[in-house]
Amino acid sequence: MMGSDAAAPEVRRCAGCGQAAAVCVADWQHTSMGMRSGASTRDFACQACGRRFTLVPKLRIWVWGVSAVLFVWTCVLGVVFGGIAAWQAWPWHANPVVPGAAMPALRFRADIPVRRCGSCGGTASCRQVTAKRSSGIPTGTDHAFECSGCGTRFTTTSVWGHVMLWLGRLVSAVRNPLIAAPIER
């Protein structure tokens, strides 16, 4: 491809079967306050055995590693943070890039859902996935779909978002009367 800045597809060796057949099936771009951060979490699937693994940004691994060193004096937090860093770094070491490997035929793709349109009955494909968090706690995932037949757009919300909403309401309902109760002396 002359004049193209598209990078060659990255093929990694699968830790499960040992073949050079793991390719990126989803690239999740990170944002901060609505702006792209330049970091991405990439989901890979081995096209030979179907094994899946995720590569998180190396900066995130470094943050956990530095936190482990800073909190080593507490013993417990140092071990926990170090364990998280090692767990997130393992796929980088276990599944190395194979230079010059041919792109395998895609057998296993990303797990992006497909829905049926309520208007025309056609197939609606996912156009956008939004993972919601509140103070770092996952509060659900929204999937935006568009029908290929009639162009109808709709959004679905995960059950996890509703569970977290009601859990937050329950905690608030219990907490608020306790805070507002007068202290008797």
MILOFI-424147 format. One line per field, with one value per atom (N, C-alpha, C): residue in three letters; atom name; x, z, y. Coordinates in nm, 3 decimals. Atoms other than C-alpha are relative to their C-alpha. Example, Ala and Ser with C-alpha at 12.3 -4.5 7.8 and 13.67 -1.06 7.14 Angstrom:
2
residu = [ALA | ALA | ALA | SER | SER | SER]
atome = [N | CA | C | N | CA | C]
x = [0.089 | 1.230 | 0.090 | -0.082 | 1.367 | -0.077]
z = [0.000 | 0.780 | 0.000 | -0.006 | 0.714 | 0.073]
y = [-0.119 | -0.450 | 0.120 | -0.119 | -0.106 | 0.109]
***
This chain:
185
residu = [MET | MET | MET | MET | MET | MET | GLY | GLY | GLY | SER | SER | SER | ASP | ASP | ASP | ALA | ALA | ALA | ALA | ALA | ALA | ALA | ALA | ALA | PRO | PRO | PRO | GLU | GLU | GLU | VAL | VAL | VAL | ARG | ARG | ARG | ARG | ARG | ARG | CYS | CYS | CYS | ALA | ALA | ALA | GLY | GLY | GLY | CYS | CYS | CYS | GLY | GLY | GLY | GLN | GLN | GLN | ALA | ALA | ALA | ALA | ALA | ALA | ALA | ALA | ALA | VAL | VAL | VAL | CYS | CYS | CYS | VAL | VAL | VAL | ALA | ALA | ALA | ASP | ASP | ASP | TRP | TRP | TRP | GLN | GLN | GLN | HIS | HIS | HIS | THR | THR | THR | SER | SER | SER | MET | MET | MET | GLY | GLY | GLY | MET | MET | MET | ARG | ARG | ARG | SER | SER | SER | GLY | GLY | GLY | ALA | ALA | ALA | SER | SER | SER | THR | THR | THR | ARG | ARG | ARG | ASP | ASP | ASP | PHE | PHE | PHE | ALA | ALA | ALA | CYS | CYS | CYS | GLN | GLN | GLN | ALA | ALA | ALA | CYS | CYS | CYS | GLY | GLY | GLY | ARG | ARG | ARG | ARG | ARG | ARG | PHE | PHE | PHE | THR | THR | THR | LEU | LEU | LEU | VAL | VAL | VAL | PRO | PRO | PRO | LYS | LYS | LYS | LEU | LEU | LEU | ARG | ARG | ARG | ILE | ILE | ILE | TRP | TRP | TRP | VAL | VAL | VAL | TRP | TRP | TRP | GLY | GLY | GLY | VAL | VAL | VAL | SER | SER | SER | ALA | ALA | ALA | VAL | VAL | VAL | LEU | LEU | LEU | PHE | PHE | PHE | VAL | VAL | VAL | TRP | TRP | TRP | THR | THR | THR | CYS | CYS | CYS | VAL | VAL | VAL | LEU | LEU | LEU | GLY | GLY | GLY | VAL | VAL | VAL | VAL | VAL | VAL | PHE | PHE | PHE | GLY | GLY | GLY | GLY | GLY | GLY | ILE | ILE | ILE | ALA | ALA | ALA | ALA | ALA | ALA | TRP | TRP | TRP | GLN | GLN | GLN | ALA | ALA | ALA | TRP | TRP | TRP | PRO | PRO | PRO | TRP | TRP | TRP | HIS | HIS | HIS | ALA | ALA | ALA | ASN | ASN | ASN | PRO | PRO | PRO | VAL | VAL | VAL | VAL | VAL | VAL | PRO | PRO | PRO | GLY | GLY | GLY | ALA | ALA | ALA | ALA | ALA | ALA | MET | MET | MET | PRO | PRO | PRO | ALA | ALA | ALA | LEU | LEU | LEU | ARG | ARG | ARG | PHE | PHE | PHE | ARG | ARG | ARG | ALA | ALA | ALA | ASP | ASP | ASP | ILE | ILE | ILE | PRO | PRO | PRO | VAL | VAL | VAL | ARG | ARG | ARG | ARG | ARG | ARG | CYS | CYS | CYS | GLY | GLY | GLY | SER | SER | SER | CYS | CYS | CYS | GLY | GLY | GLY | GLY | GLY | GLY | THR | THR | THR | ALA | ALA | ALA | SER | SER | SER | CYS | CYS | CYS | ARG | ARG | ARG | GLN | GLN | GLN | VAL | VAL | VAL | THR | THR | THR | ALA | ALA | ALA | LYS | LYS | LYS | ARG | ARG | ARG | SER | SER | SER | SER | SER | SER | GLY | GLY | GLY | ILE | ILE | ILE | PRO | PRO | PRO | THR | THR | THR | GLY | GLY | GLY | THR | THR | THR | ASP | ASP | ASP | HIS | HIS | HIS | ALA | ALA | ALA | PHE | PHE | PHE | GLU | GLU | GLU | CYS | CYS | CYS | SER | SER | SER | GLY | GLY | GLY | CYS | CYS | CYS | GLY | GLY | GLY | THR | THR | THR | ARG | ARG | ARG | PHE | PHE | PHE | THR | THR | THR | THR | THR | THR | THR | THR | THR | SER | SER | SER | VAL | VAL | VAL | TRP | TRP | TRP | GLY | GLY | GLY | HIS | HIS | HIS | VAL | VAL | VAL | MET | MET | MET | LEU | LEU | LEU | TRP | TRP | TRP | LEU | LEU | LEU | GLY | GLY | GLY | ARG | ARG | ARG | LEU | LEU | LEU | VAL | VAL | VAL | SER | SER | SER | ALA | ALA | ALA | VAL | VAL | VAL | ARG | ARG | ARG | ASN | ASN | ASN | PRO | PRO | PRO | LEU | LEU | LEU | ILE | ILE | ILE | ALA | ALA | ALA | ALA | ALA | ALA | PRO | PRO | PRO | ILE | ILE | ILE | GLU | GLU | GLU | ARG | ARG | ARG]
atome = [N | CA | C | N | CA | C | N | CA | C | N | CA | C | N | CA | C | N | CA | C | N | CA | C | N | CA | C | N | CA | C | N | CA | C | N | CA | C | N | CA | C | N | CA | C | N | CA | C | N | CA | C | N | CA | C | N | CA | C | N | CA | C | N | CA | C | N | CA | C | N | CA | C | N | CA | C | N | CA | C | N | CA | C | N | CA | C | N | CA | C | N | CA | C | N | CA | C | N | CA | C | N | CA | C | N | CA | C | N | CA | C | N | CA | C | N | CA | C | N | CA | C | N | CA | C | N | CA | C | N | CA | C | N | CA | C | N | CA | C | N | CA | C | N | CA | C | N | CA | C | N | CA | C | N | CA | C | N | CA | C | N | CA | C | N | CA | C | N | CA | C | N | CA | C | N | CA | C | N | CA | C | N | CA | C | N | CA | C | N | CA | C | N | CA | C | N | CA | C | N | CA | C | N | CA | C | N | CA | C | N | CA | C | N | CA | C | N | CA | C | N | CA | C | N | CA | C | N | CA | C | N | CA | C | N | CA | C | N | CA | C | N | CA | C | N | CA | C | N | CA | C | N | CA | C | N | CA | C | N | CA | C | N | CA | C | N | CA | C | N | CA | C | N | CA | C | N | CA | C | N | CA | C | N | CA | C | N | CA | C | N | CA | C | N | CA | C | N | CA | C | N | CA | C | N | CA | C | N | CA | C | N | CA | C | N | CA | C | N | CA | C | N | CA | C | N | CA | C | N | CA | C | N | CA | C | N | CA | C | N | CA | C | N | CA | C | N | CA | C | N | CA | C | N | CA | C | N | CA | C | N | CA | C | N | CA | C | N | CA | C | N | CA | C | N | CA | C | N | CA | C | N | CA | C | N | CA | C | N | CA | C | N | CA | C | N | CA | C | N | CA | C | N | CA | C | N | CA | C | N | CA | C | N | CA | C | N | CA | C | N | CA | C | N | CA | C | N | CA | C | N | CA | C | N | CA | C | N | CA | C | N | CA | C | N | CA | C | N | CA | C | N | CA | C | N | CA | C | N | CA | C | N | CA | C | N | CA | C | N | CA | C | N | CA | C | N | CA | C | N | CA | C | N | CA | C | N | CA | C | N | CA | C | N | CA | C | N | CA | C | N | CA | C | N | CA | C | N | CA | C | N | CA | C | N | CA | C | N | CA | C | N | CA | C | N | CA | C | N | CA | C | N | CA | C | N | CA | C | N | CA | C | N | CA | C | N | CA | C | N | CA | C | N | CA | C | N | CA | C | N | CA | C | N | CA | C | N | CA | C | N | CA | C | N | CA | C | N | CA | C | N | CA | C | N | CA | C | N | CA | C | N | CA | C | N | CA | C | N | CA | C | N | CA | C | N | CA | C | N | CA | C | N | CA | C | N | CA | C | N | CA | C | N | CA | C | N | CA | C | N | CA | C | N | CA | C | N | CA | C | N | CA | C | N | CA | C]
x = [0.084 | 0.000 | 0.088 | -0.085 | 0.199 | -0.082 | 0.065 | 0.112 | -0.102 | 0.097 | -0.097 | 0.070 | -0.060 | -0.030 | -0.062 | 0.059 | -0.229 | 0.109 | -0.101 | -0.010 | -0.041 | 0.027 | 0.022 | -0.069 | 0.068 | -0.208 | 0.098 | -0.088 | -0.043 | -0.048 | 0.031 | -0.034 | 0.086 | -0.071 | 0.060 | -0.008 | -0.002 | 0.153 | -0.095 | 0.098 | -0.126 | 0.068 | -0.058 | -0.021 | -0.068 | 0.074 | -0.285 | 0.045 | -0.034 | -0.201 | 0.140 | -0.136 | 0.139 | 0.009 | -0.002 | 0.038 | -0.003 | 0.003 | 0.087 | -0.133 | 0.133 | -0.285 | -0.089 | 0.082 | -0.400 | 0.000 | 0.014 | -0.533 | -0.097 | 0.085 | -0.701 | -0.140 | 0.139 | -1.081 | -0.078 | 0.066 | -1.173 | 0.106 | -0.094 | -0.980 | -0.083 | 0.083 | -1.142 | 0.081 | -0.071 | -1.025 | -0.042 | 0.029 | -0.998 | -0.025 | 0.028 | -1.143 | 0.005 | 0.001 | -1.112 | -0.074 | 0.085 | -1.384 | -0.040 | 0.047 | -1.502 | 0.109 | -0.110 | -1.156 | 0.080 | -0.082 | -0.944 | 0.130 | -0.123 | -0.653 | 0.119 | -0.109 | -0.449 | 0.028 | -0.019 | -0.458 | -0.117 | 0.108 | -0.657 | 0.021 | 0.000 | -0.746 | -0.039 | 0.023 | -0.725 | -0.036 | 0.043 | -0.913 | 0.050 | -0.054 | -0.745 | -0.072 | 0.055 | -0.880 | 0.091 | -0.080 | -0.672 | -0.092 | 0.082 | -0.805 | 0.018 | -0.019 | -0.678 | -0.081 | 0.066 | -0.819 | -0.114 | 0.108 | -1.055 | 0.030 | -0.035 | -0.871 | 0.003 | 0.005 | -0.922 | 0.088 | -0.076 | -0.700 | -0.007 | 0.010 | -0.688 | 0.132 | -0.120 | -0.394 | -0.043 | 0.032 | -0.438 | 0.118 | -0.112 | -0.226 | 0.114 | -0.116 | 0.127 | 0.009 | -0.001 | 0.084 | -0.081 | 0.081 | -0.188 | 0.078 | -0.082 | 0.049 | 0.107 | -0.102 | 0.319 | -0.058 | 0.062 | 0.079 | -0.020 | 0.016 | -0.007 | 0.135 | -0.132 | 0.362 | 0.064 | -0.054 | 0.470 | -0.077 | 0.080 | 0.182 | 0.042 | -0.046 | 0.304 | 0.130 | -0.127 | 0.652 | -0.022 | 0.026 | 0.518 | -0.070 | 0.076 | 0.288 | 0.055 | -0.059 | 0.527 | 0.012 | -0.011 | 0.564 | -0.128 | 0.126 | 0.197 | -0.019 | 0.004 | 0.262 | -0.122 | 0.120 | -0.099 | -0.024 | 0.025 | -0.147 | 0.110 | -0.110 | 0.196 | -0.018 | 0.023 | 0.115 | -0.121 | 0.120 | -0.233 | 0.030 | -0.031 | -0.109 | 0.099 | -0.096 | 0.184 | -0.066 | 0.075 | -0.053 | -0.082 | 0.079 | -0.278 | 0.091 | -0.095 | 0.025 | 0.047 | -0.047 | 0.151 | -0.111 | 0.114 | -0.198 | -0.027 | 0.024 | -0.236 | 0.117 | -0.118 | 0.121 | 0.017 | -0.020 | 0.100 | -0.036 | 0.031 | -0.080 | 0.103 | -0.104 | 0.191 | 0.119 | -0.115 | 0.461 | -0.035 | 0.039 | 0.267 | -0.038 | 0.046 | 0.147 | 0.083 | -0.086 | 0.442 | -0.040 | 0.022 | 0.419 | 0.091 | -0.077 | 0.532 | 0.028 | -0.029 | 0.712 | -0.011 | 0.012 | 0.624 | -0.101 | 0.100 | 0.346 | -0.115 | 0.112 | 0.069 | -0.129 | 0.129 | -0.277 | -0.086 | 0.082 | -0.488 | -0.143 | 0.141 | -0.843 | -0.079 | 0.076 | -1.088 | -0.112 | 0.103 | -1.290 | -0.073 | 0.058 | -1.350 | 0.007 | 0.007 | -1.464 | -0.034 | 0.035 | -1.546 | -0.143 | 0.133 | -1.848 | -0.092 | 0.089 | -2.043 | -0.137 | 0.131 | -2.414 | -0.068 | 0.086 | -2.660 | -0.143 | 0.140 | -3.028 | -0.093 | 0.102 | -3.349 | -0.077 | 0.072 | -3.521 | -0.147 | 0.141 | -3.865 | -0.091 | 0.083 | -3.986 | -0.020 | 0.011 | -3.906 | 0.039 | -0.042 | -3.768 | 0.136 | -0.132 | -3.431 | 0.107 | -0.112 | -3.088 | 0.057 | -0.059 | -2.958 | 0.138 | -0.136 | -2.583 | 0.042 | -0.047 | -2.401 | 0.091 | -0.079 | -2.256 | 0.090 | -0.079 | -2.128 | -0.025 | 0.009 | -2.056 | 0.053 | -0.041 | -2.041 | -0.002 | -0.010 | -1.915 | -0.007 | 0.019 | -2.040 | 0.063 | -0.061 | -1.858 | -0.034 | 0.021 | -1.928 | 0.104 | -0.112 | -1.618 | 0.078 | -0.076 | -1.447 | -0.079 | 0.083 | -1.732 | -0.084 | 0.079 | -1.889 | -0.150 | 0.143 | -2.251 | -0.081 | 0.075 | -2.352 | 0.063 | -0.048 | -2.297 | -0.118 | 0.102 | -2.505 | 0.049 | -0.031 | -2.514 | -0.094 | 0.079 | -2.631 | -0.005 | 0.020 | -2.776 | -0.063 | 0.063 | -2.879 | -0.042 | 0.054 | -3.102 | 0.054 | -0.052 | -2.951 | -0.112 | 0.113 | -3.297 | -0.067 | 0.078 | -3.489 | 0.074 | -0.078 | -3.218 | -0.042 | 0.044 | -3.396 | 0.116 | -0.106 | -3.161 | -0.064 | 0.048 | -3.210 | 0.118 | -0.105 | -3.007 | -0.051 | 0.034 | -3.007 | 0.095 | -0.079 | -2.884 | 0.013 | -0.022 | -2.731 | -0.076 | 0.068 | -2.902 | 0.086 | -0.093 | -2.592 | -0.021 | 0.026 | -2.670 | -0.122 | 0.120 | -3.017 | 0.024 | -0.033 | -2.882 | 0.078 | -0.079 | -2.626 | -0.085 | 0.089 | -2.893 | -0.083 | 0.085 | -3.124 | 0.082 | -0.087 | -2.834 | 0.038 | -0.030 | -2.734 | -0.119 | 0.120 | -3.092 | -0.025 | 0.018 | -3.111 | 0.097 | -0.101 | -2.785 | -0.036 | 0.039 | -2.905 | -0.121 | 0.120 | -3.242 | 0.033 | -0.040 | -3.073 | 0.089 | -0.098 | -2.796 | -0.061 | 0.051 | -2.994 | -0.075 | 0.065 | -3.225 | 0.098 | -0.097 | -2.925 | 0.081 | -0.076 | -2.738 | -0.087 | 0.087 | -3.041 | -0.056 | 0.055 | -3.135 | 0.074 | -0.063 | -3.072 | 0.071 | -0.075 | -2.818 | -0.055 | 0.055 | -2.970 | 0.111 | -0.101 | -2.761 | -0.064]
z = [0.000 | 0.000 | 0.000 | 0.007 | -0.119 | 0.035 | -0.038 | 0.032 | 0.111 | -0.107 | 0.308 | 0.134 | -0.133 | 0.674 | 0.088 | -0.082 | 0.789 | 0.038 | -0.049 | 1.003 | -0.036 | 0.027 | 0.923 | 0.122 | -0.115 | 1.139 | 0.090 | -0.098 | 1.457 | 0.028 | -0.028 | 1.494 | 0.118 | -0.120 | 1.833 | 0.014 | -0.026 | 1.944 | 0.115 | -0.102 | 2.144 | 0.109 | -0.111 | 2.490 | 0.017 | -0.015 | 2.472 | -0.095 | 0.100 | 2.147 | -0.059 | 0.049 | 2.062 | -0.145 | 0.141 | 1.709 | -0.014 | 0.029 | 1.559 | -0.067 | 0.057 | 1.516 | 0.082 | -0.082 | 1.779 | -0.063 | 0.061 | 1.625 | 0.082 | -0.072 | 1.765 | -0.060 | 0.047 | 1.744 | 0.049 | -0.049 | 1.942 | 0.060 | -0.049 | 2.017 | 0.070 | -0.079 | 2.299 | 0.033 | -0.021 | 2.291 | 0.134 | -0.129 | 2.634 | -0.019 | 0.003 | 2.691 | 0.141 | -0.127 | 2.968 | -0.021 | 0.014 | 3.001 | -0.145 | 0.138 | 2.647 | -0.105 | 0.097 | 2.485 | -0.002 | 0.014 | 2.351 | 0.077 | -0.079 | 2.580 | -0.075 | 0.075 | 2.320 | 0.044 | -0.049 | 2.527 | -0.047 | 0.040 | 2.427 | 0.065 | -0.048 | 2.567 | -0.119 | 0.119 | 2.299 | 0.037 | -0.018 | 2.296 | -0.117 | 0.102 | 2.107 | 0.006 | 0.008 | 1.991 | -0.089 | 0.081 | 1.869 | -0.105 | 0.109 | 1.530 | -0.021 | 0.009 | 1.578 | 0.108 | -0.109 | 1.921 | 0.065 | -0.055 | 2.012 | 0.133 | -0.130 | 2.332 | -0.013 | -0.001 | 2.424 | 0.110 | -0.103 | 2.610 | -0.029 | 0.009 | 2.674 | 0.036 | -0.030 | 2.658 | 0.046 | -0.053 | 2.882 | -0.030 | 0.026 | 2.831 | 0.100 | -0.087 | 2.968 | 0.111 | -0.104 | 3.160 | 0.121 | -0.112 | 3.370 | 0.080 | -0.069 | 3.451 | 0.083 | -0.072 | 3.549 | 0.125 | -0.117 | 3.781 | 0.112 | -0.103 | 3.964 | 0.056 | -0.047 | 3.981 | 0.092 | -0.085 | 4.121 | 0.131 | -0.123 | 4.369 | 0.090 | -0.080 | 4.480 | 0.072 | -0.063 | 4.545 | 0.111 | -0.100 | 4.730 | 0.124 | -0.112 | 4.949 | 0.050 | -0.045 | 5.009 | 0.152 | -0.145 | 5.371 | 0.070 | -0.060 | 5.432 | -0.017 | 0.030 | 5.314 | -0.082 | 0.069 | 5.218 | -0.128 | 0.121 | 4.976 | -0.103 | 0.093 | 4.824 | -0.077 | 0.065 | 4.752 | -0.094 | 0.083 | 4.619 | -0.127 | 0.117 | 4.389 | -0.092 | 0.081 | 4.273 | -0.073 | 0.064 | 4.202 | -0.117 | 0.109 | 3.993 | -0.118 | 0.106 | 3.799 | -0.075 | 0.064 | 3.734 | -0.082 | 0.071 | 3.632 | -0.131 | 0.122 | 3.380 | -0.097 | 0.086 | 3.248 | -0.065 | 0.049 | 3.195 | -0.147 | 0.143 | 2.855 | -0.094 | 0.083 | 2.719 | -0.016 | 0.004 | 2.805 | -0.056 | 0.043 | 2.735 | -0.148 | 0.139 | 2.389 | -0.079 | 0.069 | 2.208 | -0.146 | 0.141 | 1.867 | -0.084 | 0.093 | 1.581 | -0.123 | 0.115 | 1.328 | -0.132 | 0.133 | 0.966 | -0.011 | 0.007 | 1.052 | -0.091 | 0.090 | 0.796 | 0.081 | -0.066 | 0.896 | -0.021 | 0.017 | 0.968 | -0.040 | 0.033 | 0.840 | 0.129 | -0.121 | 1.090 | 0.022 | -0.039 | 1.259 | 0.124 | -0.125 | 1.598 | 0.001 | 0.004 | 1.607 | 0.139 | -0.126 | 1.880 | 0.040 | -0.051 | 2.099 | 0.002 | 0.009 | 1.978 | -0.043 | 0.025 | 1.988 | -0.127 | 0.113 | 1.698 | 0.050 | -0.045 | 1.760 | -0.121 | 0.103 | 1.559 | 0.018 | -0.001 | 1.467 | 0.030 | -0.034 | 1.622 | -0.105 | 0.103 | 1.328 | -0.123 | 0.126 | 1.023 | 0.013 | -0.019 | 1.166 | -0.058 | 0.057 | 0.998 | 0.107 | -0.092 | 1.154 | 0.035 | -0.048 | 1.366 | 0.057 | -0.047 | 1.417 | 0.097 | -0.105 | 1.706 | -0.062 | 0.053 | 1.621 | 0.106 | -0.106 | 1.961 | 0.131 | -0.131 | 2.300 | 0.101 | -0.103 | 2.607 | 0.134 | -0.133 | 2.934 | 0.101 | -0.096 | 3.217 | 0.134 | -0.132 | 3.547 | 0.083 | -0.094 | 3.853 | 0.110 | -0.094 | 4.063 | -0.014 | 0.026 | 3.900 | 0.013 | -0.018 | 3.978 | -0.126 | 0.120 | 3.670 | 0.030 | -0.020 | 3.640 | -0.122 | 0.114 | 3.318 | -0.134 | 0.136 | 2.944 | -0.090 | 0.099 | 2.673 | -0.138 | 0.138 | 2.318 | -0.090 | 0.098 | 2.037 | -0.129 | 0.119 | 1.739 | -0.111 | 0.117 | 1.386 | -0.094 | 0.089 | 1.161 | -0.142 | 0.136 | 0.820 | -0.102 | 0.093 | 0.662 | -0.002 | -0.004 | 0.781 | 0.063 | -0.058 | 0.959 | 0.140 | -0.136 | 1.297 | 0.097 | -0.101 | 1.587 | 0.137 | -0.136 | 1.941 | 0.089 | -0.098 | 2.258 | 0.103 | -0.107 | 2.504 | 0.116 | -0.122 | 2.862 | 0.068 | -0.064 | 3.048 | 0.132 | -0.127 | 3.348 | 0.116 | -0.105 | 3.555 | 0.036 | -0.027 | 3.521 | 0.088 | -0.082 | 3.665 | 0.141 | -0.132 | 3.951 | 0.081 | -0.071 | 4.042 | 0.036 | -0.028 | 4.020 | 0.125 | -0.115 | 4.265 | 0.125 | -0.116 | 4.492 | 0.058 | -0.045 | 4.508 | 0.067 | -0.063 | 4.583 | 0.137 | -0.128 | 4.861 | 0.105 | -0.092 | 5.019 | 0.041 | -0.032 | 4.998 | 0.093 | -0.084 | 5.152 | 0.143 | -0.135 | 5.448 | 0.064 | -0.052 | 5.487 | 0.035 | -0.020 | 5.458 | 0.131 | -0.130 | 5.761 | 0.117 | -0.108 | 5.972 | 0.015 | -0.005 | 5.880 | 0.053 | -0.039 | 5.934 | 0.141 | -0.134 | 6.271 | 0.102 | -0.102 | 6.565 | 0.104 | -0.103 | 6.823 | 0.135 | -0.132 | 7.171 | 0.104 | -0.106 | 7.471 | 0.133]
y = [-0.119 | 0.000 | 0.124 | -0.118 | 0.295 | 0.122 | -0.124 | 0.629 | -0.016 | 0.023 | 0.472 | 0.004 | 0.003 | 0.538 | -0.104 | 0.106 | 0.238 | -0.099 | 0.093 | 0.017 | -0.142 | 0.140 | -0.351 | -0.061 | 0.059 | -0.563 | -0.074 | 0.062 | -0.687 | -0.142 | 0.140 | -1.066 | -0.042 | 0.044 | -1.211 | -0.152 | 0.143 | -1.561 | -0.029 | 0.038 | -1.727 | -0.082 | 0.074 | -1.845 | -0.136 | 0.125 | -2.119 | -0.109 | 0.103 | -2.300 | 0.019 | -0.024 | -2.142 | 0.044 | -0.040 | -2.041 | 0.152 | -0.144 | -1.694 | 0.031 | -0.017 | -1.639 | 0.093 | -0.090 | -1.384 | 0.139 | -0.132 | -1.061 | 0.084 | -0.094 | -0.751 | -0.002 | 0.001 | -0.778 | 0.121 | -0.121 | -0.464 | 0.092 | -0.101 | -0.144 | 0.107 | -0.091 | 0.055 | 0.124 | -0.126 | 0.417 | 0.062 | -0.062 | 0.581 | 0.149 | -0.143 | 0.926 | 0.055 | -0.069 | 1.179 | 0.130 | -0.117 | 1.442 | 0.024 | -0.008 | 1.366 | 0.013 | -0.015 | 1.401 | -0.130 | 0.121 | 1.115 | 0.016 | -0.006 | 1.033 | -0.057 | 0.062 | 0.844 | -0.143 | 0.137 | 0.523 | -0.086 | 0.091 | 0.217 | -0.136 | 0.139 | -0.122 | -0.085 | 0.080 | -0.389 | -0.143 | 0.138 | -0.720 | -0.082 | 0.089 | -1.005 | -0.133 | 0.136 | -1.341 | -0.082 | 0.091 | -1.633 | -0.061 | 0.050 | -1.736 | -0.150 | 0.145 | -2.092 | -0.073 | 0.073 | -2.188 | 0.079 | -0.080 | -1.900 | 0.065 | -0.059 | -1.798 | 0.152 | -0.146 | -1.432 | 0.056 | -0.071 | -1.188 | 0.149 | -0.146 | -0.814 | 0.064 | -0.078 | -0.575 | 0.138 | -0.133 | -0.272 | 0.092 | -0.092 | 0.044 | -0.024 | 0.023 | 0.006 | 0.105 | -0.102 | 0.332 | -0.047 | 0.050 | 0.168 | -0.103 | 0.100 | -0.121 | 0.070 | -0.075 | 0.128 | 0.066 | -0.064 | 0.312 | -0.101 | 0.102 | -0.010 | -0.044 | 0.040 | -0.106 | 0.103 | -0.107 | 0.232 | 0.006 | 0.001 | 0.218 | -0.116 | 0.114 | -0.126 | 0.034 | -0.037 | 0.013 | 0.104 | -0.104 | 0.318 | -0.055 | 0.054 | 0.108 | -0.133 | 0.126 | -0.184 | -0.003 | -0.006 | -0.068 | -0.045 | 0.045 | -0.155 | -0.150 | 0.143 | -0.512 | -0.039 | 0.047 | -0.581 | 0.078 | -0.079 | -0.290 | -0.019 | 0.023 | -0.344 | -0.130 | 0.129 | -0.708 | 0.007 | -0.010 | -0.625 | 0.079 | -0.082 | -0.346 | -0.070 | 0.076 | -0.560 | -0.114 | 0.108 | -0.848 | 0.050 | -0.058 | -0.624 | 0.035 | -0.036 | -0.494 | -0.125 | 0.123 | -0.847 | -0.065 | 0.059 | -0.970 | 0.073 | -0.077 | -0.685 | -0.006 | 0.006 | -0.722 | -0.138 | 0.136 | -1.099 | -0.018 | 0.021 | -1.090 | 0.063 | -0.061 | -0.857 | -0.095 | 0.091 | -1.115 | -0.137 | 0.134 | -1.435 | -0.007 | -0.004 | -1.323 | 0.101 | -0.098 | -1.157 | 0.020 | -0.030 | -0.992 | -0.090 | 0.083 | -1.216 | 0.085 | -0.085 | -0.994 | -0.076 | 0.059 | -1.067 | -0.112 | 0.109 | -1.314 | 0.042 | -0.025 | -1.343 | 0.014 | -0.020 | -1.223 | -0.124 | 0.120 | -1.534 | 0.036 | -0.020 | -1.575 | 0.020 | -0.030 | -1.427 | -0.102 | 0.096 | -1.701 | 0.048 | -0.048 | -1.537 | 0.151 | -0.146 | -1.176 | 0.053 | -0.064 | -0.927 | -0.040 | 0.036 | -0.998 | 0.121 | -0.115 | -0.695 | -0.052 | 0.058 | -0.773 | 0.052 | -0.037 | -0.764 | -0.013 | 0.001 | -0.682 | 0.006 | -0.008 | -0.702 | 0.130 | -0.128 | -0.373 | -0.024 | 0.011 | -0.328 | 0.060 | -0.065 | -0.114 | -0.087 | 0.074 | -0.324 | -0.147 | 0.139 | -0.649 | -0.031 | 0.020 | -0.597 | -0.015 | 0.015 | -0.642 | 0.136 | -0.125 | -0.356 | -0.031 | 0.024 | -0.345 | 0.110 | -0.091 | -0.182 | 0.106 | -0.111 | 0.162 | 0.062 | -0.061 | 0.276 | -0.074 | 0.062 | 0.119 | 0.101 | -0.094 | 0.343 | -0.072 | 0.059 | 0.195 | 0.114 | -0.108 | 0.413 | -0.035 | 0.015 | 0.465 | 0.122 | -0.108 | 0.672 | -0.015 | 0.006 | 0.744 | -0.131 | 0.121 | 0.446 | -0.128 | 0.119 | 0.205 | -0.021 | 0.023 | 0.041 | 0.011 | -0.020 | 0.151 | -0.039 | 0.050 | -0.021 | 0.035 | -0.021 | -0.024 | 0.030 | -0.034 | 0.143 | -0.040 | 0.036 | 0.004 | 0.078 | -0.075 | 0.234 | -0.081 | 0.081 | 0.045 | 0.082 | -0.060 | 0.142 | -0.111 | 0.102 | -0.065 | 0.022 | -0.011 | -0.140 | 0.015 | -0.008 | -0.158 | 0.136 | -0.125 | 0.151 | 0.117 | -0.109 | 0.353 | 0.041 | -0.030 | 0.350 | -0.017 | 0.007 | 0.421 | -0.020 | 0.021 | 0.293 | -0.039 | 0.027 | 0.242 | -0.100 | 0.094 | -0.047 | 0.025 | -0.017 | -0.026 | -0.135 | 0.129 | -0.319 | -0.010 | 0.026 | -0.475 | 0.050 | -0.043 | -0.394 | 0.147 | -0.141 | -0.023 | 0.019 | -0.009 | -0.073 | -0.052 | 0.054 | -0.287 | 0.104 | -0.101 | -0.018 | 0.121 | -0.112 | 0.254 | -0.028 | 0.034 | 0.074 | -0.024 | 0.017 | -0.019 | 0.137 | -0.137 | 0.350 | 0.065 | -0.056 | 0.449 | -0.062 | 0.066 | 0.191 | 0.053 | -0.054 | 0.312 | 0.142 | -0.138 | 0.673 | 0.003 | 0.001 | 0.586 | -0.039 | 0.041 | 0.418 | 0.105 | -0.095 | 0.675 | 0.134 | -0.135 | 0.999 | 0.019 | -0.021 | 0.949 | -0.008 | 0.011 | 0.849 | 0.128 | -0.124 | 1.166 | 0.114 | -0.109 | 1.390 | -0.016 | 0.022 | 1.236 | 0.086 | -0.083 | 1.472 | -0.087 | 0.070 | 1.366 | 0.044 | -0.032 | 1.347 | -0.004 | -0.005 | 1.446 | -0.009]
***
